[in-house]
Amino acid sequence: MKLATGIYCFLLISLYTDVAQNATTENIRRLKQSTGHRVLRRSPSLNRGSHRQTEPRGQAGTAALGDIDDSVVGMDGLLVSSLGEESSYSVLPGKKGQCVFGGMMMYNSAVWSPEPCVTCLCSNGKVVCDEATCPPRQCPRTFTPEGECCPVCSDTVLNRISLGDSMEFSGDSLAQSEHRDPQQKALPQTPAGMDRLLGRKEHESEEEDSGEKDGEKGERRKTKEGRHHQQTHSERTVPEKDKKQSHETEDCWTEERKKEARPRLNPESEEEEVVEEEEEEAEEEEDEEDSCFPVPAPSAQIPPLPSACSISGHRISCINAKLTKIPNIVAPELRSLELIGNSISCIPDKAFHGTPNLERLDLRKNTITSSGISPNAFKRLKKLTHLYLDSNSLVQFPPALPSRLQELKINENNLRSIDEDSLAELQQLVVLELEGNQLSESNVSPSAFAPLKSLSYLRLGKNQFRIIPQGLPASIEELYLENNQIEEIKETSFNHTRNINVIILRHNKIEEDRIDPLAWIHHENLESIDLSYNKLYHVPSYLPKSLLHLVLVGNQIERVPGYVFGHMKPGLEYLYLSFNQLNDDGIHPVSFYGAYHSLREIFLDYNELKSIPCGISRMTSLRLLRLNNNKIRRLRQQRICGTENRDSPLEHLHLENNYISPRAISSFQFPCIRSHASIILGPQKVK
């Protein structure tokens, strides 16, 4: 009785093992068939990850599917479930029995395709692979469909196309794949199908990948193609290559007409499709808007910089580093960035997304053009206070400059205009330098500088102005207009600039009779005027009463009118009249009236003087007197020391390069000067 029972149990176990093995073999075959001819509608966002997992066949630890032992029987539940709804298929059933393949960790029961026409799966820590075998074809012409391994007869392909059968299926149900050619059931999964499975695997395991965004856009495109596939019969009957070519040549208006002619299935699906299309278009625009510069990828460290760059604290300096684009720097703590002397030509919108806390940006000596600066290039730099764009190729003001800017330099460019709104947002700007451009009163709006409520320093030299620019802000303190073509100074030129302290007008075409008497005489803060290298023939009258520094070098001045400094309070301190045509008759005893007690320095070198001018001995504060390079022949003691020989405050007296005879020079010539070492008498000119 015991023997019979034992034999009966053994027969039952053998029968169960045979049935399980047969079910496993059939399920694997059906799994390969279903996954090899279905296009999953899940997101292929991480397809690139699947390519990283591929490895040539012949790896250690792999075997043919026919050699699978009883451990594969444990996959019966998974394989059977894969024959049902698509959503029930899972390539990540568990973490036990993981496999290592090509340096990648594969979960137990994961299925992938390392090579075209090769299918592998992970079974309890063991990798098993199977390569497709193609049956022989007895037909005159064969054709291998795209994405498949084995050739088919061309007649079969044409028949299938004529019957409206598509080469790809949406994957909504498995029933469609059962109507395919029976000869294709033995084909393994195609590489495209495997990529989608792997993409689905990584998506379901919630692993992040750098290609996720691109995959989502690709999935939306495939989804829309699937919808077109189900909705129109004509699109199903067109071969895949022809559809691709026709899609590339379609115009925008053709695409719009297709959208309008598309049959509407239901309101919910239509709204969902519209939302997907809008998201896709927005993402495509975001990718295409920045062709000049790659989007900075989030990173915890600053990427490598050229060897010519240096890093010091919160400052990066790349001077003459041969850069052609703004480097991809992700450093929120960075405060100063110097990119001087490179070949940078454009500033895209996202150039400084990784350095939002920049306070100082130096882009001098590059090749930046106005068209190369994107509208929002500086938008993220909310804390930027100093911006230098000297020596570039700008023709107009950069757009959307940060409102917190305090110093802006755009010298040596090709600026041709300043509009009314160009500086509208820069109310905190203190320093503005625009030298070496093509600006004039004809292309600078009269109200261009009006918004600059805090501006105190303005440089407009080396431009093409013929008059003083209009609309200067009331806050201006220093104005530089050298090397222009200014010919006159009108009464209204400085009406609204009562705080102005320095005016530089050298190298212009100003004549003394074209300076209006009321142009600046009542200014109480104007202390320094430079009118060097103009067309002056005498020292201008009606100078500001607060004037301390007067520079008149390089004119054609022949005389200093009497009492010209008499109205000044507290009085002129520095007078520079070098390189003029002054002679003895041009300086009168009252020429320096009003400045005897205040003058500290007088430059009268390189003129036509033959003797020391009158009035020098009356100057009680004079420290420096330059009379070199004139035509002086005689030294008169009283012109320096006066008749009473009182101590002179002079510390430096220059008399070299005149015609003074060595015999006339005595060590006691000027006893009022404390130190004879401060008197420079040689060399002298020869007759």
C-alpha positions in Angstrom: 0.0 0.0 0.0 2.8 2.4 0.8 4.6 1.6 -2.4 1.5 2.3 -4.5 1.0 5.6 -2.8 4.6 6.6 -3.4 4.4 5.7 -7.1 1.2 7.7 -7.4 2.8 10.8 -5.8 5.8 10.6 -8.1 3.6 10.4 -11.2 1.7 13.5 -10.0 4.9 15.5 -9.4 6.3 14.6 -12.9 3.0 15.5 -14.6 2.9 18.9 -12.8 6.6 19.6 -13.8 5.9 18.8 -17.5 2.8 21.0 -17.6 4.6 23.9 -15.9 7.6 23.7 -18.3 5.3 23.7 -21.3 3.3 26.7 -19.9 6.6 28.6 -19.4 7.9 27.9 -22.9 4.6 29.0 -24.4 4.3 32.1 -22.2 7.9 33.2 -23.1 7.0 32.8 -26.8 3.8 34.8 -26.5 5.7 37.5 -24.4 8.3 37.9 -27.2 5.5 38.0 -29.8 3.4 40.6 -27.9 6.4 42.9 -26.9 8.1 42.5 -30.3 5.1 43.9 -32.3 3.5 46.4 -30.0 4.3 50.1 -29.6 3.8 50.9 -25.9 2.1 54.2 -25.3 4.0 54.7 -22.1 6.6 57.5 -22.0 9.9 56.6 -23.6 11.5 59.5 -21.7 14.5 57.4 -20.7 15.3 55.5 -23.9 18.8 56.7 -23.7 19.2 54.8 -20.5 18.3 51.6 -22.3 21.2 52.1 -24.7 23.5 52.4 -21.8 22.4 48.9 -20.6 23.2 47.2 -23.9 26.2 44.8 -24.1 27.4 42.5 -26.9 26.2 39.0 -26.6 28.5 36.3 -25.3 28.8 37.8 -21.9 29.6 35.5 -19.0 26.7 34.3 -17.1 24.2 34.2 -20.1 22.5 31.1 -21.5 20.0 30.2 -24.2 16.3 30.3 -23.2 16.1 26.6 -23.8 18.5 26.0 -20.9 16.3 27.7 -18.3 16.0 25.5 -15.2 13.1 25.2 -12.8 13.9 28.7 -11.4 12.1 30.2 -14.4 8.9 28.5 -13.3 8.6 31.3 -10.7 7.9 33.7 -13.5 4.7 32.0 -14.5 2.6 34.6 -12.8 4.4 37.5 -14.4 4.3 36.0 -17.9 0.6 35.1 -17.7 -0.2 38.6 -16.5 1.7 40.1 -19.4 -0.9 38.5 -21.8 -3.7 40.6 -20.4 -4.0 44.4 -20.3 -0.9 46.4 -21.1 -1.0 48.3 -17.8 -0.6 45.0 -15.9 2.8 44.3 -17.5 5.7 45.1 -15.2 9.4 44.7 -15.8 10.1 45.4 -12.1 8.3 42.8 -10.1 10.8 42.8 -7.3 14.3 43.5 -6.1 15.2 40.0 -5.1 17.4 38.1 -7.5 18.9 41.2 -9.2 21.3 40.8 -12.1 24.3 42.8 -13.2 24.6 43.3 -16.9 27.0 45.7 -18.6 27.6 47.5 -15.4 23.9 48.1 -14.8 21.7 46.6 -12.1 18.7 44.7 -13.6 15.8 43.7 -11.4 14.6 40.2 -11.2 12.4 39.2 -14.2 13.4 42.3 -16.1 13.3 41.9 -19.9 15.6 43.9 -22.3 17.2 43.8 -25.7 21.0 44.4 -25.6 21.2 44.0 -29.3 18.8 44.0 -32.2 17.0 40.7 -32.4 18.3 39.5 -29.1 16.1 39.2 -26.0 17.4 38.9 -22.4 15.8 38.5 -19.0 16.9 38.4 -15.5 15.9 35.2 -13.6 16.8 35.0 -10.0 20.3 36.6 -10.5 21.0 34.9 -13.8 20.9 36.5 -17.2 19.4 34.4 -20.0 19.3 35.6 -23.6 17.8 34.2 -26.8 18.6 35.2 -30.4 16.0 35.1 -33.0 16.2 32.5 -35.8 14.7 33.4 -39.1 12.8 30.7 -41.1 13.8 30.4 -44.8 11.7 32.3 -47.3 10.8 30.8 -50.7 9.8 33.9 -52.7 11.5 35.9 -55.5 11.9 39.1 -53.4 12.1 39.6 -49.7 11.8 42.7 -47.6 12.9 43.3 -43.9 10.4 45.8 -42.3 11.9 48.6 -40.2 12.4 47.5 -36.6 12.1 43.8 -37.3 14.7 41.1 -37.6 13.6 38.6 -40.2 12.8 39.3 -43.9 9.3 38.7 -45.3 8.1 38.4 -48.8 7.5 41.7 -50.5 4.1 40.4 -51.7 3.0 39.9 -48.1 4.0 43.4 -47.2 2.2 44.9 -50.2 -0.9 42.8 -49.3 -0.8 44.0 -45.8 -0.5 47.7 -46.8 -3.4 47.3 -49.3 -5.6 45.8 -46.6 -5.0 48.7 -44.3 -2.9 46.8 -41.8 -0.4 49.1 -40.1 3.3 48.1 -39.5 2.9 49.5 -35.9 0.2 49.1 -33.4 -0.9 51.4 -30.7 -0.7 48.8 -28.0 -4.3 49.3 -26.8 -5.1 45.6 -27.0 -3.3 42.4 -27.8 -6.0 41.2 -30.2 -4.6 43.2 -33.1 -1.2 41.5 -33.0 -2.9 38.1 -33.3 -4.0 38.9 -36.9 -0.4 39.4 -38.1 1.5 37.0 -40.3 2.0 33.7 -38.4 5.6 33.5 -39.6 6.4 36.6 -37.6 5.3 35.2 -34.3 8.8 33.7 -33.7 10.5 37.2 -34.0 12.0 38.6 -30.9 11.3 42.0 -29.5 12.4 44.8 -31.7 15.0 47.3 -30.4 12.4 50.0 -30.4 10.0 47.9 -28.4 12.8 47.0 -25.9 13.8 50.7 -25.6 10.2 51.5 -24.7 10.1 48.7 -22.1 13.3 50.0 -20.6 12.0 53.5 -20.6 8.9 52.3 -18.9 11.0 50.4 -16.4 13.0 53.4 -15.4 9.9 55.6 -15.3 8.0 53.2 -13.0 11.0 52.9 -10.7 11.0 56.8 -10.4 14.7 57.1 -11.3 15.7 60.5 -12.6 17.5 60.9 -15.9 18.8 63.9 -17.8 16.8 62.9 -20.9 13.4 62.9 -19.2 12.2 66.1 -20.8 13.2 65.1 -24.3 11.5 61.7 -23.8 8.2 63.4 -22.7 8.2 65.5 -25.8 8.9 62.4 -28.0 6.1 60.5 -26.3 3.7 63.3 -27.0 4.7 63.1 -30.7 4.2 59.4 -30.7 0.8 59.7 -29.0 -0.4 62.2 -31.6 0.9 59.9 -34.3 -1.1 57.0 -32.7 -4.2 59.1 -32.7 -3.8 60.0 -36.3 -3.2 56.3 -37.0 -6.6 55.4 -35.5 -8.6 58.3 -36.9 -7.8 58.4 -40.7 -7.7 55.5 -43.1 -5.6 57.3 -45.6 -2.8 57.9 -43.1 -2.6 54.2 -42.3 -2.2 53.2 -45.9 0.8 55.5 -46.5 4.2 53.9 -46.0 6.2 55.1 -43.0 9.0 56.8 -45.0 6.6 58.6 -47.2 4.7 59.9 -44.2 7.9 61.2 -42.6 9.0 63.1 -45.8 5.6 64.6 -46.3 5.5 65.7 -42.7 8.8 67.5 -43.0 7.7 69.5 -46.1 4.3 70.6 -44.8 3.7 74.3 -44.2 2.3 75.8 -41.0 -1.0 76.6 -42.7 -1.3 73.0 -43.9 -0.8 71.7 -40.4 -3.5 74.1 -39.1 -5.9 72.8 -41.8 -5.1 69.3 -40.7 -5.9 70.1 -37.1 -9.2 71.6 -38.2 -10.1 68.6 -40.3 -9.3 66.1 -37.7 -12.3 64.2 -36.4 -13.3 65.0 -32.9 -13.7 61.9 -30.7 -15.0 63.5 -27.5 -14.6 66.9 -25.8 -12.3 65.5 -23.0 -9.8 63.9 -25.3 -9.8 67.0 -27.6 -9.0 69.3 -24.6 -6.4 66.9 -23.4 -4.8 66.9 -26.9 -4.8 70.7 -27.1 -3.1 71.0 -23.7 -0.4 68.5 -24.8 0.2 70.4 -28.0 0.5 73.7 -26.2 3.0 72.2 -23.7 5.0 70.7 -26.5 5.1 74.0 -28.4 6.2 75.9 -25.3 9.0 73.4 -24.6 10.2 73.6 -28.2 10.2 77.4 -28.1 12.2 77.2 -24.8 14.7 74.9 -26.4 15.1 77.0 -29.6 15.2 80.5 -28.0 18.7 80.0 -26.9 20.8 79.0 -29.9 23.8 81.0 -28.7 24.4 79.5 -25.3 23.6 76.1 -23.6 21.3 76.2 -20.6 23.3 75.9 -17.4 22.6 72.5 -15.8 22.1 72.5 -12.1 25.3 71.6 -10.3 26.8 71.9 -6.9 30.2 72.9 -8.2 31.6 75.4 -10.7 32.5 73.5 -13.9 36.1 73.6 -15.1 37.2 76.9 -16.5 40.0 77.7 -19.0 43.5 77.7 -17.6 43.7 81.4 -18.1 40.9 82.0 -15.6 41.5 82.6 -11.9 39.2 82.2 -8.9 39.7 84.3 -5.8 37.0 84.3 -3.1 33.7 85.4 -4.7 35.5 86.6 -7.9 36.2 84.8 -11.2 38.6 86.5 -13.7 39.0 85.2 -17.3 41.2 87.9 -19.0 42.4 87.0 -22.5 41.2 83.4 -22.1 40.1 83.0 -25.7 36.5 82.5 -24.8 33.8 82.7 -27.5 30.8 82.3 -25.2 30.0 83.2 -21.7 31.1 80.2 -19.7 28.5 77.9 -18.1 29.0 78.9 -14.4 26.7 77.7 -11.7 27.8 79.6 -8.6 25.1 81.5 -6.7 27.7 82.9 -4.3 29.7 84.6 -7.1 29.8 88.4 -6.8 32.3 89.5 -9.5 32.9 88.1 -13.0 35.6 89.5 -15.4 35.6 88.3 -19.0 37.9 91.0 -20.5 39.7 90.6 -23.8 37.9 87.6 -25.2 35.8 86.9 -28.4 32.3 86.8 -26.9 29.8 88.0 -29.4 26.4 87.4 -27.8 24.7 87.3 -24.4 21.7 84.9 -24.4 18.7 85.0 -22.0 20.1 82.2 -19.8 23.7 83.3 -19.7 23.7 84.3 -16.1 21.0 82.0 -14.7 23.7 80.2 -12.6 25.1 83.4 -11.2 22.0 85.4 -10.0 23.9 87.3 -7.3 26.5 89.0 -9.5 27.2 92.5 -8.4 30.0 93.4 -10.9 30.2 92.2 -14.5 33.1 93.2 -16.8 32.7 92.4 -20.5 35.2 94.9 -21.9 37.1 94.2 -25.1 34.9 91.6 -26.7 32.9 91.5 -29.9 29.4 91.8 -28.4 26.8 93.2 -30.8 23.4 94.7 -30.1 21.6 91.9 -32.0 23.6 89.4 -29.9 22.1 90.6 -26.6 18.8 88.8 -25.9 15.9 90.9 -24.5 16.2 89.3 -21.0 20.0 88.7 -20.9 20.4 90.7 -17.7 16.9 90.1 -16.3 18.1 87.6 -13.6 20.9 89.9 -12.3 18.8 91.7 -9.7 21.8 92.6 -7.6 24.0 93.9 -10.4 25.4 97.3 -9.6 28.5 97.6 -12.0 28.4 96.7 -15.7 31.3 97.4 -18.1 30.7 96.9 -21.9 33.6 99.1 -23.2 35.2 98.3 -26.6 32.5 96.1 -28.1 30.3 96.6 -31.2 27.1 97.9 -29.7 25.0 100.3 -31.9 22.1 100.8 -29.4 21.5 100.6 -25.7 21.2 97.1 -24.2 17.6 96.2 -23.3 16.2 95.6 -19.9 19.2 96.6 -17.8 19.0 95.9 -14.1 17.3 98.7 -12.2 19.9 98.6 -9.4 22.8 99.5 -11.6 25.0 102.3 -10.2 27.8 102.3 -12.7 27.4 101.7 -16.5 30.3 102.0 -19.0 29.7 101.6 -22.7 32.8 103.5 -24.0 34.4 102.9 -27.4 31.4 101.3 -29.1 29.2 102.4 -32.1 26.2 103.8 -30.2 24.1 105.8 -32.6 21.1 106.8 -30.5 19.7 107.1 -27.0 15.9 106.9 -27.0 13.6 108.4 -24.5 13.1 105.0 -22.8 16.6 103.7 -23.1 17.5 104.8 -19.5 14.0 104.8 -18.0 14.6 102.1 -15.4 18.0 103.3 -14.2 17.0 105.7 -11.5 19.8 104.5 -9.2 22.5 105.0 -11.8 25.4 107.2 -10.5 28.1 106.9 -13.2 27.4 106.7 -16.9 30.2 106.7 -19.5 29.5 106.8 -23.2 32.7 108.0 -24.7 33.9 107.1 -28.2 30.5 106.6 -29.9 28.5 108.3 -32.6 26.2 110.3 -30.4 25.0 113.9 -31.2 22.2 116.2 -30.4 20.3 114.8 -33.4 20.1 111.2 -32.2 20.0 111.7 -28.4 16.5 112.4 -27.2 16.2 115.7 -25.1 14.5 113.7 -22.4 16.9 110.7 -22.5 18.7 111.6 -19.3 15.7 112.9 -17.4 15.0 109.6 -15.6 18.5 109.5 -14.1 17.6 111.1 -10.8 20.8 109.9 -9.1 23.3 110.5 -11.9 26.3 112.6 -10.8 29.1 111.5 -13.3 28.5 111.7 -17.1 31.1 111.1 -19.8 30.1 111.9 -23.4 33.6 112.6 -24.8 34.7 111.6 -28.3 31.3 111.9 -29.9 29.7 114.4 -32.4 27.9 117.0 -30.2 27.9 120.6 -31.5 26.1 121.9 -28.5 25.8 121.0 -24.8 23.3 118.0 -24.6 19.9 119.0 -23.5 17.9 117.7 -20.6 20.9 117.0 -18.2 19.6 115.8 -14.8 19.7 118.2 -11.9 21.8 115.8 -9.9 24.8 115.9 -12.3 28.1 117.0 -10.7 30.7 116.1 -13.3 30.3 116.5 -17.0 32.9 115.4 -19.6 32.4 116.6 -23.2 36.0 116.6 -24.5 36.8 115.8 -28.2 33.4 116.8 -29.6 32.6 119.7 -32.0 31.0 122.1 -29.6 31.1 125.6 -30.8 29.0 127.6 -28.3 27.7 127.6 -24.7 24.1 128.9 -24.5 22.4 130.6 -21.6 20.2 127.6 -21.1 22.9 125.0 -21.3 23.3 124.6 -17.5 20.0 126.1 -16.3 18.9 122.9 -14.5 22.3 121.7 -13.3 22.9 123.8 -10.2 24.9 121.1 -8.5 27.4 120.8 -11.3 31.0 120.9 -10.0 33.3 120.0 -13.0 32.9 120.8 -16.7 35.4 119.4 -19.1 35.2 120.9 -22.6 38.8 120.5 -24.0 39.4 119.8 -27.7 36.3 121.5 -29.0 35.7 124.6 -31.2 34.6 127.1 -28.6 35.3 130.9 -29.0 35.1 133.4 -26.1 32.4 135.5 -27.8 30.2 132.4 -28.2 30.0 131.8 -24.4 26.8 133.5 -23.2 27.5 135.9 -20.2 24.8 134.1 -18.2 25.8 130.6 -19.1 27.4 129.8 -15.8 28.3 133.0 -13.9 25.7 132.4 -11.2 26.6 128.8 -10.5 27.6 128.5 -6.8 29.1 125.0 -7.0 31.0 125.0 -10.3 34.7 124.9 -9.2 36.5 123.4 -12.2 36.4 124.3 -16.0 38.7 122.9 -18.6 38.6 124.8 -21.9 41.9 123.6 -23.2 42.6 123.3 -27.0 39.7 125.4 -28.2 39.7 128.7 -30.1 40.1 131.2 -27.3 42.0 134.5 -27.9 41.8 135.8 -24.4 40.7 134.5 -21.0 36.9 134.4 -21.1 34.9 136.8 -19.0 31.8 136.0 -16.9 33.4 132.9 -15.4 31.5 131.3 -12.5 32.1 133.1 -9.3 32.8 129.8 -7.4 35.5 128.8 -9.8 38.7 127.4 -8.3 40.4 125.6 -11.3 40.7 127.1 -14.7 42.5 125.2 -17.5 43.1 127.1 -20.7 46.1 125.2 -22.1 46.7 125.0 -25.9 44.6 128.0 -27.1 45.7 131.1 -28.8 45.3 133.4 -25.8 47.2 136.7 -26.2 46.0 138.5 -23.0 44.5 138.3 -19.6 41.9 141.0 -19.3 41.9 143.2 -16.2 39.6 142.3 -13.3 38.6 139.1 -15.1 38.9 137.3 -11.8 37.6 140.1 -9.6 34.1 138.7 -8.9 35.2 135.3 -7.7 34.7 134.2 -4.1 36.6 132.8 -2.4 38.9 133.2 -5.4 40.7 131.3 -8.2 43.4 128.9 -6.9 44.8 127.2 -10.0 45.4 128.9 -13.4 46.9 127.0 -16.3 47.8 129.1 -19.4 50.6 126.9 -20.9 51.0 126.7 -24.7 49.4 130.0 -25.6 50.7 133.3 -27.2 50.9 135.5 -24.1 53.5 138.4 -24.2 54.4 141.2 -21.8 51.7 143.5 -23.2 49.0 140.9 -22.6 49.3 140.8 -18.8 48.4 144.0 -17.0 49.0 144.9 -13.3 45.3 144.3 -12.7 45.0 141.1 -14.7 45.1 139.0 -11.6 43.0 141.4 -9.4 40.7 139.4 -7.2 43.1 136.4 -7.1 46.1 137.8 -5.3 45.3 136.2 -2.1 44.0 132.9 -3.5 46.2 131.8 -6.4 48.4 128.8 -5.5 49.6 127.7 -8.9 50.2 129.6 -12.2 51.4 127.9 -15.4 52.7 130.4 -17.9 55.2 128.2 -19.7 55.5 127.9 -23.4 54.4 131.5 -24.2 56.1 134.6 -25.6 57.0 136.4 -22.3 60.3 138.3 -22.1 60.1 139.2 -18.4 58.5 138.0 -15.2 54.8 139.3 -15.3 53.7 142.1 -13.0 51.6 141.2 -9.9 53.5 138.0 -9.0 55.1 139.7 -5.9 51.6 140.5 -4.5 50.4 136.9 -4.5 50.5 135.8 -0.9 49.5 132.1 -1.4 51.5 131.3 -4.5 53.5 128.0 -4.2 54.3 127.1 -7.8 55.2 129.4 -10.7 56.2 128.0 -14.1 57.9 130.5 -16.5 60.0 128.0 -18.4 60.2 127.9 -22.2 59.6 131.6 -22.8 61.9 134.4 -24.1 62.9 135.9 -20.8 66.3 137.6 -20.8 66.4 139.7 -17.7 65.5 138.8 -14.1 64.0 141.5 -12.0 64.2 140.9 -8.3 61.2 143.1 -7.4 58.9 141.1 -9.7 59.3 138.2 -7.3 60.2 139.7 -4.0 58.6 143.1 -4.3 60.2 146.3 -3.0 60.2 145.3 0.6 61.9 141.9 0.1 59.4 140.1 2.2 59.5 136.4 2.5 57.8 134.8 -0.5 55.6 131.7 -0.2 57.1 130.3 -3.4 58.4 126.7 -3.2 59.0 126.0 -6.9 60.1 128.5 -9.5 60.9 127.3 -13.1 62.9 129.5 -15.3 64.7 127.0 -17.5 64.9 127.1 -21.3 64.8 130.9 -21.6 67.6 133.3 -22.7 69.0 134.2 -19.3 72.7 134.9 -19.3 74.7 132.8 -16.7 76.4 136.0 -15.7 73.1 137.5 -14.6 72.3 134.6 -12.3 73.3 135.2 -8.7 72.8 133.1 -5.7 71.2 136.0 -4.0 69.0 137.0 -6.9 65.8 136.2 -5.0 66.6 136.6 -1.3 62.9 136.4 -0.5 62.7 132.7 -1.5 63.5 130.5 1.5 65.3 127.7 -0.4 67.5 128.4 -3.4 67.2 124.7 -4.4 63.6 125.3 -5.4 64.8 127.7 -8.2 65.4 125.9 -11.5 67.5 128.1 -13.9 69.1 125.6 -16.3 69.5 124.8 -18.9 69.1 128.0 -20.9 68.8 128.5 -24.6 71.6 129.8 -26.8 71.1 133.0 -28.8 
